[in-house]
Amino acid sequence: MEDIVKDKPFPTQIELHQKSRVLEIAFSDGKQFSLPYEFLRVHSPSAEVRGHGPGQETLQVGKKEVDITAAEPVGTYAMQILFSDGHDSGIYTWEYLHSMGINQEAMWNDYLQRMEAAGAKREPSPNILTAKAGGGCGSGGGGCGSSK
């Protein structure tokens, strides 16, 4: 078993860059990747994103400005990433992160094509801000079709 683990790349360095929203990761095989937070979020290995089987995936929209609020090790094989939108259920194995780096361009292009086909946007929805600023239903602020 020890020989199998030695053959799999493992991280030698991980850095979170909050300003540019990029996770930089270097592996024992010499490969280095810069993985944007949005990319990591929309390709989360969680059941919430992937579903419980083929065809059950949920397209993640409005994640362009997502941040990573924390990243914690899970044993010696993975890390759990906590995102600013509250998502925290994906366990990113070293193998999955390595695969994401190698396949980043194809995965990203596929995501953008699915977004376009769905008529969805990467930008966060302004609805929450609009509702708060406009007062919403029953607030007396003129929301929900009132004539104020």
Secondary structure, 3 states (H helix, E strand, C coil): CHHHHHHCCCEEEEEEECCCCEEEEEECCCCEEEEEHHHHHHCCCCHHHHCCCCCCCCCCCCCCCCCEEEEEEECCCEEEEEECCCCCCCEEEHHHHHHHHHCHHHHHHHHHHHHHHHCCCCCCCCHHHHHHHHCCCCCCCCCCCCCC
